[in-house]
Amino acid sequence: MSLFNSKIIIKYFRRKKYGKINPREELSDLEKKILEEISIGKSYHTIADELQMTKEDVQKNIREIYIKLQDKS
């Protein structure tokens, strides 16, 4: 995982811990699961196999995660 991606993920969980998550930024259960799998280093292909989805679906969900986790301030 890149440093940039790691920073986005850490920032999200810090804001969540302290109740600073905007409802529009809240991740779905599927997005949370994908994020968890990425955080432990699994590949998109492995995640897709485990969640019985296509690699393209995983990539689409990851794009949505990044949109939600971008720092707006």
N, C-alpha and C positions, 0 to 999 in steps of 0.2 A: 504494500500500500504506500502511496506517495505521501510525502510530508504534508502537502496541501490537503489531501483527503483526510489524513489523520487529524489535522487541526480542525477541520470542519466537524468531524465526528465528536471530538472532545468538546468543542464549543457547544454542540447541541446538547450533550448530556449534562454539561455544567448548567446551561440555562434551564433544562428540565428539572434538575435537582433543586434549583432555587425558585421554581415556579415562574420563570420568565419566558415560557413558550407561548407564542401566539397560537390560537386554535388553528389557524391556517397552516402553521408549521408542524402540527402534530402528525407523526408518521402513522400509517396504517399498520396493522399487525403483520402483514406480509412485508412491508418495507422495513419494519423493525427486525424481522427474522433475517432478511437479506443483509441488512446492516450488521447484524450480529455475526453472520457467516463471513462477511468480508473482513470484519475486525479480527477474526482468528486466522485469516490468510487463505481462505478457500477461493478457488478460481470461479469465474462466472460459469464455466462448464460444469464444475462439480456442484455448485449451488443449483443450477438448472436441473441436473439429474436428481438431486435430493428432493427438490420441491416439485418435481414432475412438470417442469415448464421448459420452454425453449430458451436458449442462450439469449436470443433477441428480447424475450420478455423480461429476463433478468436485467439486461442492459437498459431497457425502457424504465423499469422500476428504479434503477440506480440513478438515471437522469432525473426522475421525479424527486428522489431523495436529495440530490444535490441542489435542486431548485428550492426545496423546502428549507434546506440547511444553510443556504447562503446568508451571510451576515448582511442585514439591510441597513445597519447603522453606519 
